[in-house]
Amino acid sequence: MYHIPYELRRGWDSTCAASGTICRNPAVRIQVNGRMYPSIYCEFHACWQIQNGRACLEQKLPRASVCARHLHCQAIDNGTRCTLDVKQGDMLAYRYCPQLHLCEYQDCQNLRSRHHDQYLPLCDDHRCQYDSCRNPRDGGAGVFCRSHTCNEPYCGAFAPGTDPDDPQRFCERHRQCLRPHCPRLCHTRENGHPTPFCGAHYCEAHDCDDGRERGAFCQAHTCVEPGCVRGRQTPGEYCREHTCRTWNCRMRKIGREFCPQHECAYDGCDAEVEEGRFCGRHYSRHIGARYGGRRYPAPGMRYPIYDDGIDPYDMCPGIQDRRGCGRRPEHDSPFCQRHVCHVPNCPAPRTRSSQFCVGHECPIEGCPRPRNTRPRRIRDGDSRFCDEHTCSHPGCPMHADEGSDRCMLHGHGTEIGWGMAMGPEWEEFLEVSGTETTMMRMKMTIGSRFVNDSLDGLSQEAINSQHGVEQYNSTKGWLILARH
């Protein structure tokens, strides 16, 4: 290495100033870009790098091109220079190490491109310009790789598709419809946004990229009314023609303009509700004076809508002809005679399939009869079935088997104790002794039909009194019976 004392002592010497050896070769001048830079070393020890406008002051080995300092990679990461050697140790041809910083493209000498503080395999001149794509360019004048270049001949525009058979392998100008077997080009909206489908298959909803199912909209934007192909109101599930006209109401309209909650309950009136369940015309108390204090909905109807002393909020809340009922309720019930359960003194509403409420109708599908509320010999509780579907065995409230008038326990098998029967479907799996009465736990092996259909809803006392059941568990489906 050249030392300052040596320079002060001898001045500029025309011989090589290499240290650690005796070199008498003359110093040389380095030519870079047409300019000459004098060096203090000979041609064997002079570093062929220019630093700060002059030749490098570091000596090199005779067979090397540059000194040890310039032999390392020139890349700097986070303020620290890379310590790896340049490719092939040839500093005249390469400036970066091949492991981390040199572009992998053949014979390229550029620094690799960076994306989010990470080096990509290629430099900016050779890598695909799509985001963080690591593939090389497709060649020609395009700036994207083969996967991100439009598949149209002579077109180098960007295409988002990655699979060769993907319809998105075309640019916005040449993109084809995603509907199978459709060769049309994709439609472009008025705002310039392209859709994945052509003009015959794209959904017309704003910023929707799905294809239409029926009509002009996709399934998510089509009115849910059966047979309607109009677009939905946003937000909501119905189109404008089927949505209630009341502000911010998304329910389906039943009459001409409004849903049951916003249409006047007065028969024949389809005006919007203003107070209670009536419009302003039919809610005002002074209008009723012409009817002698009683307001009738239409000629021929026996029941008045309400008297002057009845609050409109107390009208029957049932639905009649797809609109609010509005009739006068029965005594001790919020429902009118048409909508109340037919069992005497029951205030609950009837179901759509029978004349009785949920608690009084027979649970057998299609049966119009009420459940047996006066079962024979049952001290407490009611039967869940009507007379036609209840076991004919005295005191048994269970469901009769199909084609028989008795349940599964009384139709076959051997009777035990208080009339209980044990057929082949039952399995004895535990006996407990130690008391005056032998207890036997029984378990059904065919499911919980007996428990669910017959014993649910009965009190423990009623079960004990009729069947000698000492313990009953409806969840696990087992019983403990007293046997004599």
C-alpha positions in Angstrom: 0.0 0.0 0.0 1.2 3.5 -0.8 2.1 5.5 2.3 2.2 9.3 2.7 5.6 9.4 4.3 7.0 7.6 1.2 5.4 10.2 -1.1 6.8 13.1 1.0 10.2 11.5 1.1 10.6 10.7 -2.5 7.9 12.7 -4.2 6.4 11.4 -7.4 8.4 8.3 -8.3 8.2 6.9 -11.9 8.7 3.4 -10.6 6.0 1.1 -9.1 5.1 1.9 -5.5 3.9 -1.6 -4.7 4.7 -2.7 -1.1 5.7 -6.1 0.0 7.7 -6.7 -3.1 10.6 -5.1 -5.1 9.0 -3.9 -8.3 11.1 -1.7 -10.6 8.5 -1.5 -13.3 7.5 2.0 -14.4 4.2 3.5 -13.2 1.5 3.6 -15.7 -1.5 5.8 -16.6 -5.0 4.4 -16.7 -7.2 5.3 -19.6 -11.0 5.4 -18.9 -13.5 6.9 -21.3 -10.8 8.7 -23.2 -9.2 10.3 -20.2 -5.8 9.4 -18.7 -5.5 8.9 -14.9 -1.9 8.5 -13.7 -1.3 5.7 -11.2 1.5 5.1 -8.7 1.6 1.4 -9.7 2.8 -0.5 -12.7 0.6 -2.4 -15.0 0.8 -5.5 -12.8 -0.2 -3.7 -9.5 -2.4 -0.8 -10.6 -6.1 -1.2 -9.8 -8.1 -0.4 -12.9 -10.8 1.6 -11.1 -11.3 5.3 -10.9 -12.3 6.7 -7.5 -13.0 10.4 -6.7 -11.5 11.5 -10.1 -8.2 9.7 -9.8 -6.8 6.2 -10.0 -7.3 3.9 -7.1 -4.5 4.1 -4.5 -4.9 0.4 -3.6 -2.6 -2.1 -5.2 -3.8 -5.4 -6.7 -2.4 -8.8 -7.2 -0.5 -9.2 -10.5 -3.1 -11.6 -11.9 -6.2 -9.7 -10.7 -8.0 -6.9 -12.5 -8.8 -4.8 -9.5 -7.7 -4.5 -5.9 -9.4 -6.5 -3.1 -11.6 -3.5 -2.2 -13.1 -3.2 -5.7 -13.3 -7.0 -6.2 -16.3 -7.1 -3.9 -20.0 -6.5 -5.0 -20.8 -2.8 -5.4 -24.4 -3.1 -4.0 -25.2 -1.3 -0.8 -28.1 -2.6 1.4 -29.2 -0.5 4.5 -25.9 1.5 4.3 -23.7 -1.6 4.3 -21.7 -2.7 1.3 -22.0 -6.3 0.1 -19.0 -8.4 0.9 -19.5 -11.1 -1.8 -17.2 -11.1 -4.9 -18.4 -10.1 -8.3 -19.3 -12.7 -10.9 -16.2 -14.7 -12.0 -14.0 -12.2 -10.1 -14.0 -10.1 -13.3 -14.6 -6.5 -12.1 -14.1 -5.1 -15.5 -17.2 -7.0 -16.8 -19.4 -7.2 -13.7 -20.0 -5.0 -10.7 -22.3 -7.2 -8.6 -22.3 -10.6 -7.1 -24.3 -13.3 -8.8 -25.8 -14.7 -5.6 -27.8 -11.6 -4.5 -27.5 -8.6 -6.7 -26.6 -9.4 -10.4 -29.5 -9.8 -12.9 -30.0 -13.4 -13.8 -30.7 -12.6 -17.5 -28.0 -14.0 -19.7 -24.9 -11.6 -20.0 -26.8 -8.8 -18.2 -24.6 -6.6 -15.9 -27.4 -4.6 -14.2 -28.5 -4.6 -10.6 -31.6 -6.6 -9.8 -35.0 -4.9 -9.4 -36.4 -4.3 -6.0 -40.0 -4.7 -4.8 -41.0 -4.0 -1.2 -37.3 -4.0 -0.2 -36.7 -7.4 -1.7 -34.6 -8.1 -4.8 -36.3 -9.9 -7.7 -34.3 -12.2 -9.9 -34.2 -9.8 -12.9 -33.4 -6.2 -13.4 -35.9 -3.5 -14.5 -35.0 -4.0 -18.2 -35.7 -7.7 -18.3 -38.4 -8.5 -15.7 -42.2 -8.3 -16.3 -43.5 -5.0 -15.2 -46.7 -6.4 -13.6 -46.4 -5.8 -9.8 -44.1 -8.4 -8.3 -44.0 -10.8 -11.2 -40.6 -12.6 -11.3 -40.9 -13.9 -14.9 -38.8 -12.4 -17.8 -40.4 -10.3 -20.5 -42.0 -12.0 -23.5 -39.5 -10.3 -25.8 -40.2 -7.9 -28.6 -41.5 -4.5 -27.6 -43.7 -5.7 -24.8 -42.9 -5.0 -21.1 -44.9 -8.0 -19.7 -44.1 -11.7 -19.5 -45.9 -14.3 -21.6 -48.5 -14.9 -18.9 -49.4 -11.2 -18.6 -49.3 -10.3 -22.2 -52.5 -10.2 -24.4 -53.0 -13.4 -26.4 -54.1 -11.4 -29.4 -51.4 -11.5 -32.2 -49.2 -8.3 -32.4 -50.7 -7.0 -29.1 -48.4 -6.3 -26.2 -50.9 -4.9 -23.8 -51.4 -6.2 -20.2 -53.7 -9.2 -19.6 -54.5 -10.4 -16.1 -54.8 -14.1 -16.9 -52.1 -16.6 -16.0 -53.4 -19.9 -17.5 -53.1 -20.3 -21.3 -56.7 -21.4 -21.5 -58.0 -18.6 -19.3 -60.4 -16.2 -21.0 -58.7 -13.4 -19.1 -55.6 -13.9 -21.3 -56.7 -11.0 -23.4 -56.3 -7.3 -22.7 -59.3 -5.0 -22.1 -59.6 -4.3 -25.8 -59.5 -7.9 -26.9 -60.9 -9.7 -23.9 -63.5 -12.4 -24.6 -66.7 -13.1 -22.7 -66.4 -15.6 -19.8 -69.7 -17.3 -20.7 -68.8 -20.7 -22.2 -68.7 -20.9 -26.0 -69.3 -17.2 -26.3 -66.9 -15.6 -28.8 -67.9 -11.9 -28.2 -65.6 -9.3 -26.7 -66.2 -8.1 -23.2 -68.4 -5.1 -22.6 -67.0 -1.8 -21.3 -69.2 0.3 -19.0 -69.9 4.0 -19.5 -67.3 4.8 -16.8 -64.6 2.9 -18.7 -64.6 -0.1 -16.5 -64.5 -3.4 -18.5 -66.7 -6.3 -17.4 -65.8 -10.0 -17.7 -68.8 -10.6 -19.9 -70.1 -9.4 -23.2 -73.0 -7.0 -23.7 -75.4 -9.9 -23.8 -74.2 -11.6 -20.6 -73.0 -8.9 -18.2 -75.0 -7.9 -15.1 -76.2 -4.3 -15.4 -75.9 -3.6 -11.6 -73.3 -1.0 -10.8 -69.7 -2.4 -10.4 -70.9 -6.0 -10.6 -68.6 -8.5 -12.4 -71.0 -11.5 -12.4 -72.9 -12.8 -15.4 -76.6 -12.4 -15.7 -78.9 -15.3 -14.9 -82.2 -14.2 -16.3 -83.1 -10.8 -17.6 -80.4 -8.1 -17.3 -79.1 -8.9 -13.8 -77.2 -11.6 -12.0 -78.8 -13.8 -9.3 -77.6 -11.5 -6.5 -79.2 -8.4 -8.1 -82.5 -10.0 -9.5 -85.8 -9.4 -7.7 -86.6 -12.5 -5.5 -90.3 -12.3 -6.6 -91.0 -15.5 -8.6 -91.0 -14.8 -12.3 -89.7 -11.2 -12.0 -86.5 -10.4 -13.9 -86.1 -6.8 -12.8 -83.2 -5.5 -10.8 -83.3 -5.2 -7.0 -83.6 -2.0 -5.1 -80.4 -1.2 -3.2 -80.6 -2.2 -0.4 -83.4 -4.7 -0.5 -84.5 -8.0 -2.1 -87.3 -6.8 -4.4 -87.4 -4.5 -7.4 -89.1 -1.2 -7.4 -92.4 -2.6 -8.7 -92.6 -5.1 -5.8 -91.2 -3.0 -3.0 -93.4 -1.1 -0.6 -93.5 2.6 -1.4 -93.0 3.8 2.2 -89.7 5.5 2.7 -86.9 3.1 3.8 -89.3 0.1 3.8 -87.8 -3.0 2.0 -90.8 -5.3 2.4 -92.8 -6.6 -0.5 -96.0 -4.7 -1.2 -99.2 -6.7 -1.0 -101.8 -4.2 -2.3 -101.3 -1.6 -4.9 -98.5 0.4 -3.3 -97.7 -0.7 0.3 -96.8 -3.8 2.4 -99.3 -5.1 5.1 -97.5 -2.9 7.8 -98.0 0.3 5.8 -101.3 -0.2 4.1 -104.5 1.0 5.8 -106.4 -1.9 7.5 -109.8 -0.4 6.5 -111.3 -2.8 4.0 -111.1 -1.5 0.5 -108.6 1.3 1.4 -105.1 1.1 0.0 -103.8 4.4 1.3 -100.6 4.6 3.4 -100.8 4.2 7.2 -100.4 7.3 9.2 -101.6 6.4 12.7 -101.8 2.9 14.1 -102.9 0.7 11.3 -105.1 3.2 9.5 -104.6 6.1 7.1 -105.4 9.6 8.1 -108.9 9.5 6.7 -110.0 6.4 8.6 -108.1 7.1 11.8 -109.8 10.5 12.5 -112.4 10.1 15.2 -114.8 12.7 13.9 -115.4 10.8 10.6 -117.1 8.0 12.6 -119.9 10.4 13.7 -121.7 9.7 10.4 -121.9 6.0 11.2 -123.4 6.6 14.6 -120.1 5.8 16.4 -119.5 2.5 14.6 -117.3 2.2 11.5 -118.0 -0.5 9.0 -115.6 -1.5 6.3 -118.0 -2.4 3.6 -121.7 -3.3 3.0 -122.5 -6.9 4.0 -119.7 -7.3 6.7 -121.1 -8.2 10.1 -118.1 -7.0 12.1 -117.3 -3.4 12.6 -113.7 -2.2 12.2 -113.8 -0.7 15.7 -116.1 1.3 18.0 -115.3 4.9 19.1 -114.2 3.5 22.4 -111.7 1.0 21.0 -108.1 1.8 20.3 -107.1 1.1 16.7 -104.0 -0.6 18.0 -106.2 -3.3 19.5 -107.6 -4.5 16.2 -107.0 -8.1 15.0 -103.4 -8.4 13.7 -104.2 -11.3 11.4 -103.8 -11.1 7.6 -106.8 -11.3 5.3 -106.6 -11.2 1.5 -102.9 -10.3 1.8 -103.6 -7.2 3.9 -104.2 -6.4 7.5 -107.4 -7.8 9.0 -108.4 -4.9 11.2 -111.6 -6.6 12.5 -112.8 -6.3 16.1 -111.1 -8.9 18.3 -113.0 -11.5 20.3 -113.3 -11.3 24.1 -110.1 -12.0 25.9 -108.2 -12.5 22.7 -106.3 -10.1 20.3 -107.7 -12.0 17.3 -111.1 -11.8 15.6 -113.5 -14.8 15.2 -112.0 -15.6 11.8 -108.4 -15.8 13.2 -108.9 -17.2 16.7 -108.6 -20.8 17.7 -112.0 -22.6 17.7 -111.4 -24.3 21.1 -113.5 -22.4 23.6 -111.7 -19.8 25.7 -108.5 -20.2 23.8 -107.1 -16.8 22.8 -104.3 -18.1 20.5 -104.4 -17.7 16.7 -105.3 -20.6 14.5 -102.8 -22.1 12.1 -103.1 -21.8 8.4 -103.8 -25.6 7.9 -106.5 -26.0 10.5 -109.2 -24.3 12.6 -107.1 -24.7 15.8 -104.0 -23.2 17.3 -100.6 -25.0 17.5 -101.4 -26.1 21.0 -104.8 -27.7 20.1 -104.3 -29.1 16.6 -103.5 -32.7 16.1 -99.8 -32.9 15.1 -100.5 -35.6 12.4 -100.1 -33.9 9.0 -103.4 -33.2 7.2 -105.5 -34.1 10.3 -108.3 -31.4 10.8 -109.3 -32.6 14.2 -108.3 -31.1 17.5 -106.2 -32.9 20.0 -107.9 -34.9 22.8 -108.1 -32.5 25.7 -110.2 -34.9 27.8 -108.2 -38.1 27.6 -109.6 -41.2 29.4 -108.3 -42.0 32.9 -105.5 -39.5 32.7 -105.3 -37.6 36.0 -103.1 -34.8 34.8 -102.0 -33.6 31.4 -103.5 -33.8 27.9 -103.0 -36.1 24.9 -101.1 -34.7 22.0 -103.3 -36.5 19.4 -107.0 -36.5 18.4 -109.3 -39.5 19.0 -108.5 -41.0 15.7 -104.8 -41.0 16.3 -104.7 -41.8 20.0 -104.1 -45.4 21.3 -107.4 -47.0 22.2 -106.0 -48.7 25.2 -107.7 -47.3 28.3 -105.6 -44.5 29.8 -102.9 -44.5 27.1 -102.2 -41.1 25.5 -99.7 -42.4 22.9 -99.8 -42.2 19.1 -101.5 -45.2 17.5 -99.5 -47.0 14.9 -100.4 -46.6 11.2 -103.1 -49.1 10.3 -103.9 -49.9 13.9 -105.9 -48.3 16.8 -103.1 -49.1 19.3 -99.6 -47.8 20.0 -96.4 -49.8 19.6 -96.5 -50.8 23.3 -100.1 -52.1 23.4 -100.3 -53.6 20.0 -98.1 -56.6 20.7 -95.8 -58.0 23.4 -96.4 -58.8 27.1 -97.9 -56.4 29.5 -95.9 -55.4 32.5 -97.2 -53.8 35.8 -99.7 -51.0 35.1 -100.5 -52.0 31.6 -97.1 -51.3 30.0 -96.1 -53.7 27.3 -92.6 -55.0 26.5 -92.2 -56.0 22.9 -89.1 -57.1 20.9 -88.1 -53.5 20.4 -87.2 -53.1 24.1 -84.1 -54.3 25.7 -83.5 -54.9 29.4 -80.0 -53.9 30.3 -80.0 -53.1 34.1 -81.7 -54.6 37.2 -81.5 -52.9 40.5 -82.5 -54.6 43.8 -82.6 -53.6 47.4 -86.1 -52.2 47.7 -89.6 -53.8 48.1 -90.2 -53.1 44.4 -87.8 -54.5 41.7 -86.8 -51.6 39.4 -86.1 -52.3 35.8 -84.5 -49.8 33.4 -85.6 -50.2 29.8 -84.1 -48.8 26.7 -85.6 -48.5 23.3 -83.3 -49.8 20.5 -85.3 -48.4 17.6 -85.1 -44.7 18.6 -87.2 -42.4 20.7 -90.5 -42.6 19.0 -92.4 -43.5 22.1 -90.8 -40.7 24.1 -91.2 -38.0 21.6 -94.7 -38.8 20.4 -96.4 -39.8 23.6 -94.8 -38.7 26.8 -93.5 -35.2 25.9 -95.8 -32.6 27.6 -97.1 -35.0 30.3 -96.2 -34.3 33.9 -94.1 -36.8 35.9 -97.2 -37.4 38.1 -99.4 -38.4 35.2 -96.7 -40.7 33.8 -96.3 -42.4 37.2 -100.0 -42.8 37.8 -100.8 -44.5 34.5 -97.7 -46.5 33.7 -95.8 -47.0 36.9 -92.9 -45.0 35.5 -90.5 -44.3 38.3 -88.1 -42.2 36.3 -88.3 -40.7 32.8 -85.6 -39.1 30.6 -86.8 -37.7 27.3 -83.3 -36.7 26.1 -81.7 -40.2 26.4 -85.0 -42.1 25.7 -85.1 -44.4 28.7 -87.6 -45.3 31.4 -87.5 -47.0 34.8 -90.6 -49.1 35.3 -92.1 -50.6 38.5 -92.8 -54.3 38.0 -94.9 -56.5 40.3 
